[in-house]
Amino acid sequence: MASISKGSLVRLNDQVCFTKDQGGGLQYPHSNYANDEDGVVYGFYKWTAEQKKDWRNSDDAKGMTSAGETKLCPSEGGSPIKRGQVYTVLRARCREVYNYQRRSGLVKLLDTESGLEVYVSRKLVEAV
């Protein structure tokens, strides 16, 4: 088994990410059946200062939540990691804040289709 390091190529490990019906090893899906059938696992990416500024100036930021509180600007977005696609590792071992909580055990990948730097659990990928 090859190790994952900066600059290496990785892809999703089907045995860890997908159900037996979809060619993997899980009894139940990692997130939901739709993603399992589509062959995707969602990672996250950090929003840039420009994206946050655009959100604050949009209609989505105006008003209050159902609890009567002001709306918080999102700090990250979701991005699909697709089965069979090869990704370049930008950082092999990292931790990042997601949903206002620090998450460890991540790998930072470059999604060449979208140009995003996506974080996903190291347990879900394997070296090519």
ABEGO torsion letter per residue (X at the ends): XBBBBBGBBBBBBAAAABBAAAGBABABBAABAAAAAAGBBBBBBBBBAAAAAAAAABAAABEBBAAGBBBBBBABBBBBBBBGBBBBBABABBBBBBGGBBBBGBBBBBBAAAGBBBBBBAAABBBX
